Amino acid sequence: MTLLATALDLAKAKPPAANTSLLAQPGTLGFLVVFGMAVILFFVFRSMSRHLRKVNDAARAEEEAASAASSKDSAGVS
């Protein structure tokens, strides 16, 4: 069979019937799981933001100290 014939056969196929049983619906438990994950992710991202801010401040301070030390060394050499 060619690719086109396979695509046409798949296009003609009927989709499966919708499953409306109670087991197929997410319900309250599904909502609570998704909501819980959202709350947990909020705190994880907030913590990550704090840690990245600390790292950024430390890197900036280290860079300023290095530039101050290099300018001090170059001023002493001249």
C-alpha positions in Angstrom: 0.0 0.0 0.0 1.2 3.5 -0.7 1.4 6.3 1.8 -1.6 8.0 0.1 -3.7 4.9 0.2 -2.9 4.4 3.9 -3.8 8.0 4.7 -7.1 7.7 2.9 -7.9 4.5 4.8 -7.2 6.3 8.1 -9.3 9.3 7.1 -12.3 7.0 6.3 -12.1 5.2 9.6 -14.7 6.2 12.2 -13.4 7.6 15.5 -14.1 5.4 18.6 -17.2 6.0 20.5 -16.9 8.4 23.5 -16.6 6.7 26.8 -19.0 8.4 29.2 -18.5 6.0 32.2 -17.7 7.5 35.5 -14.2 6.0 35.4 -13.4 8.0 32.3 -14.2 11.4 33.8 -11.6 13.3 35.9 -14.0 14.5 38.5 -13.1 16.0 41.9 -10.0 13.9 42.4 -8.5 15.0 39.1 -9.2 18.6 40.0 -7.6 18.3 43.4 -4.5 16.7 41.9 -4.0 19.4 39.3 -4.7 22.2 41.9 -2.3 20.6 44.3 0.4 20.5 41.6 -0.2 24.2 40.8 0.1 25.2 44.5 3.4 23.2 44.8 4.8 24.7 41.6 4.0 28.2 42.9 6.2 27.6 45.9 8.9 25.9 43.9 9.1 28.7 41.4 9.1 31.3 44.2 11.9 29.5 45.9 13.9 29.2 42.7 13.5 32.9 42.0 14.9 33.7 45.5 17.9 31.4 44.9 18.6 32.8 41.5 18.4 36.4 42.9 21.0 35.4 45.6 23.3 33.9 43.0 23.0 36.9 40.7 23.8 39.3 43.6 26.8 37.1 44.7 28.1 37.1 41.1 27.7 40.8 40.8 29.5 41.4 44.0 32.3 39.1 43.0 32.7 40.8 39.7 32.8 44.2 41.4 35.5 43.0 43.8 37.5 41.6 40.9 37.3 44.8 38.9 38.2 46.8 42.0 41.2 44.6 42.7 42.4 44.8 39.1 42.0 48.6 39.0 43.9 48.8 42.3 46.7 46.6 40.9 47.0 48.6 37.7 47.0 51.8 39.6 49.9 50.5 41.8 51.9 49.3 38.8 51.8 52.7 37.0 
